[in-house]
Amino acid sequence: MSSRIVGIDIGSASVRAVEVSNPDRPTRTILKVQELSLPEGSVSRGEVLDVSSVAMTIRRLWAMGGFGSKDVVLGMGGPRVLSRELTMPRAPIDQLRESLQFHVQDLLPVPVSEAILDFYPISEDAGENGPTVNGLLVAAVKDAVNANIGAVANAGLRAAHVDLIPFALARALTPVGTARGLEAIVSIGANSTNVVITQDGVPHFVRIIPSGGDDITRALSTRLKVSMQQADLMKRAVGLEAATATAEQRPAVEIVYEIAGEQLTAIRNTLNFHLNARPGAAMSRILVAGGGSELRGIGRALSEITNIQVVQADPLGGVPVDKKVRASREQFMALTTAVGLTLGVTE
């Protein structure tokens, strides 16, 4: 394996990359970071629609960032990627993966032949008909994965691994060995929100909610008849802090509260779905990440609606940054996925 690897996070509006040295060792270090806007309409909710345009952007990103490796780990998420809890008869992991196609059709929105399947084992139990393995099914529509891989390949890079974005978030924010009990990660992106529940750092539950920070911006833009740029500035100015809003800001405050309230309710319901199936389980804290977590008052509001402590996560997962790296706080806040992707690389 190369001593350097690059995690690449293709979002709806931009592509981000982080190069890490010695990714599988304690001496790992972030060497380079870069972000570049994508042509409008070239990507939708993390899925590449225009391979050539995205490939061209990635080539420019590599040139601007001066990345020293062409080996990349590609993250996948969005509406055409899903994760579900699954229990199967105990068997070697290779056999479990080979037999997935016979167990999961009812869980998939597409025929098995059109999906890429994987299984992430978590624990074992003694079932009524013999030993079982509990884990997470990961399924992705082939066309979506192949389009993203194609964009990377057309940019002259090699996709060494393709990983589920929620798993990358868990590695970065609740690493095994340092995590404490039952925790939730809530990573709020532009168009989706990843919710990952971990037990001692091991992912046990994943949901991707198809709503994010841009939904608030679009609502402000549409209802108040302002540009998306003006709407984004409004959102940042008022946040979820009604007490400090001026009379002129009240219309914007009401819209932000409405859309953010719907998102917070979806997050709470997702957490409750997992907890209600496990009587007596108690969540120690929620870690918020992603650009959307910068909305003023979002942490307090999430804590109030869930009655769980909320803390802002370290976006870089504690990985040291080379002193030559220059990036703003806002840029670092958006890099968690790309960092986490590199942390899954082993010899």
Buried (B, 14 or more C-beta within 10 A) or exposed (E): EBEBBBBBBBBBBBBBBBBBBEBBEEEBBBBBBBBBEBEEEBBEBBBBEBBEBBBBBBBBBBEEBEBBBBBBBBBBBBBBBBBBBBBBBBBEEEEBBEBBBEBBEEBBEBEBEEBBBBBBBBEEEEBEEEEBBBBBBBBBBEEBBBBBBBBBBBBEBEBBBBBBBBBBBBBBBBBEEEBEBBBBBBBBBBBBBBBBBBBBBBBBBBBBBEBBBBBBBBBBBEBEEBEEEBBBBBBEBBBBBBEEBEEEBEBBBBBBBEBBEEBBEBBBEBBEEBBEEEEEEEBEBBBBBBBBBBBBBBBEBBBEBBEBEBEEBBBBBEBEBEEEBEBEEEBBBBBBBBBBBBBBBEE
